[in-house]
Amino acid sequence: MNESHLTRREVLAAAAIAPVVWSNPLRRWHQGVSPIQQVAVGLIGIGIRGRNLMNGAFLRQDGFRVVAVCDVDRSRRMGGKRRVDEKYANTDCAAYSDHLDLLAHKGLDAVVIATPDHWHANQIIDSARAGMDIYCEKPLTLTLREAQVVVEVVRKHDRVFQTGSQQRTEFGKRFVRACEHVRNGHIGRVLNVNVGVGDPARPCDLKGEKLESGLDWDRWQGPVPAREYSSVLSPRGLHGHYPQWRAYQEYAGGGLADMGAHHFDIAQWGLGRDGSGPILVLPPEDPKALRGATVVYEDGVRLTHGGPSGLTFIGESGMLHVDRDRISSVPGEILERVLTKDEEHLPRPANHAADWLECIHSRNRPICDVEIGAGSVAICHLLNMAYRHRRPLEWDPVHWRFVESARGGEGKFAANAWLDYERRTGYDLQ
């Protein structure tokens, strides 16, 4: 097993002083040297989602070669290595417990991040500084401040970044069709979008358990405040279910952000709001309700948490509902319309990994670039705040700040304190 012995301090220092040391070898292609045939990828996070990506995309997609895996749990880490070695019929795959060691792996071009949400921002920042192109699962970050910072860092280091919002490319292109109809005015002026996903996040109240060997629990926690181990947060070994860390605000954004990051992404796409966002956040009228929070865009379009699973676009002359396994409209003729050559046609990559791969070579931006992922997760965070604080808030999507208004009153400074949390020493965002 190929293990790096560089310390965290050494890796960060090298990246900060001489980022070119970590430059991805594909850059030589753009300097007139023949391209290498495959992109060498490291996978960070070998839980159920990481394994799904590994088996369903990056071990299958021509043009990628997985060369290293990383996980804080020994069973998951070594299970990932075994799977990669079986695929290539060798023992070459390196296995690391610290993502900084993986980033120092010789010849690495790109990383796939599939860790819990609270780790995304730090790992994105470290990977960008190390010269890696990046594929990161959604929701992109745990906080609004993290979303702003990762955009800045990815842009500064000129990385090719794909957010794992696969609904833009997969699922029978239903979401692409829906957004084309909406963007081309086939339901008239959009008034509201209802998004049916799960509950907002809640504070973690889990009791501590005895920690068994084989898991680096301190590293699993990373930047968030320390707490005792819980198997609910990090089940041991190669479990086959999605752990419940997603439900707790210390680590994620609840069901609202888990599937919401997918569906709010499509709402933004259908509304033509990529790179922008809403300006007003409204809690539900019922102070105990877990549905009904709304964000409002500058033109008055409302996006509401609640309704049937998926998205329902409501326009002045029709409605369109779309989910992963279905699409329908009222009136039904909307979906029968064939786009003319003069109407807007959205891109249709073969799949999400293939789109990222093509952009790694072309240095173009993928279909779900970092700014797009940041905009989608911002809606998740704003709606969670509506439930958590139960007050209207005005949002500036350009400067990533809450602003004072008649609705916000004196709460603007308190609200801006909610942009991030107090991080553990050594895990700052700069």
PERA-V322554 format. One record per backbone hydrogen bond with DSSP energy under -0.5 kcal/mol. NH is the residue of the N-H (numbers start at 0). CO is the residue of the C=O. Records with the same first field share a line. If there is no record, write none. Layout:
# PERA-V322554
NH = CO + CO
This chain:
# PERA-V322554
2 = 0
10 = 6
11 = 7
12 = 8
13 = 9
14 = 10
15 = 11
16 = 12
17 = 13
20 = 17
21 = 18
22 = 19
23 = 130
26 = 23
27 = 24
28 = 25
29 = 25
30 = 27
31 = 28
32 = 27
38 = 62
39 = 37
40 = 38 + 64
41 = 109
42 = 67
43 = 41 + 111
44 = 42 + 69
50 = 46
51 = 47
52 = 48
53 = 49
54 = 50
55 = 51
56 = 52
57 = 52
58 = 53
59 = 56
60 = 56
63 = 60
64 = 38
66 = 40
67 = 40
68 = 93
69 = 42
70 = 95
73 = 71 + 213
76 = 72
77 = 73
78 = 74
79 = 75
80 = 76
81 = 77
82 = 78
83 = 79
84 = 80
85 = 81
86 = 82
87 = 83
88 = 84
89 = 84
93 = 66
95 = 68
100 = 97
101 = 97
102 = 98
103 = 99 + 100
104 = 101
107 = 104
108 = 39
109 = 39
110 = 132
111 = 41
112 = 134
113 = 43 + 111
117 = 250
118 = 115
119 = 115 + 116
120 = 116
122 = 118
123 = 119
124 = 120
125 = 121
126 = 122
127 = 123
128 = 124
129 = 125
130 = 127
131 = 126
132 = 108
133 = 159
134 = 110
135 = 161
136 = 112
137 = 163
144 = 418
146 = 142
147 = 143
148 = 144
149 = 145
150 = 146
151 = 147
152 = 148
153 = 149
154 = 150
155 = 151
156 = 152
157 = 154
158 = 153
160 = 158
161 = 133
162 = 367
163 = 135
164 = 162
165 = 163
167 = 164
168 = 165
169 = 165
172 = 169
173 = 170
176 = 172
177 = 173
178 = 174
179 = 175
180 = 176
181 = 177
182 = 178
183 = 179
184 = 181
185 = 180
187 = 184
190 = 313
191 = 313
192 = 301
193 = 311
194 = 303
195 = 307 + 309
196 = 194
197 = 254
201 = 246
208 = 228
211 = 209
214 = 211
215 = 71
216 = 214
219 = 215
220 = 216
221 = 217
223 = 220
232 = 229
233 = 229
238 = 236
242 = 240
243 = 231
245 = 242
246 = 243
247 = 244
248 = 201
250 = 247
251 = 247
253 = 245
254 = 198
255 = 198
256 = 252 + 253
257 = 253
258 = 254
259 = 254
260 = 256
261 = 258
262 = 258
263 = 259
264 = 260
265 = 261
266 = 262
267 = 263
268 = 264
269 = 265
270 = 266
271 = 267 + 268
272 = 267
275 = 272
278 = 295
279 = 295
280 = 392
281 = 293
286 = 284
288 = 285
291 = 304
293 = 281
294 = 302
295 = 279
296 = 300
299 = 296
301 = 190
302 = 294
303 = 192 + 301
304 = 292
305 = 194 + 303
309 = 195
310 = 321
311 = 193
312 = 319
313 = 191 + 311
314 = 312 + 317
315 = 188
316 = 186
317 = 186
318 = 329
319 = 312
320 = 327
321 = 310
322 = 325
325 = 322
327 = 320
329 = 318
333 = 330
334 = 331
335 = 332
336 = 332 + 333
338 = 336
342 = 339
345 = 343
354 = 350
355 = 351
356 = 352
357 = 353
358 = 354
359 = 355
360 = 356
361 = 357
362 = 358
368 = 365
372 = 368
373 = 369
374 = 370
375 = 371
376 = 372
377 = 373
378 = 374
379 = 375
380 = 376
381 = 377
382 = 378
383 = 379
384 = 380
385 = 381
386 = 382
387 = 383
388 = 384
389 = 385
392 = 280
393 = 402
394 = 278
395 = 400
396 = 394
399 = 395
400 = 395
402 = 393
408 = 404
410 = 407
411 = 408
412 = 409
414 = 410
415 = 411
416 = 412
417 = 414
418 = 415
419 = 416
422 = 420
423 = 222
426 = 423
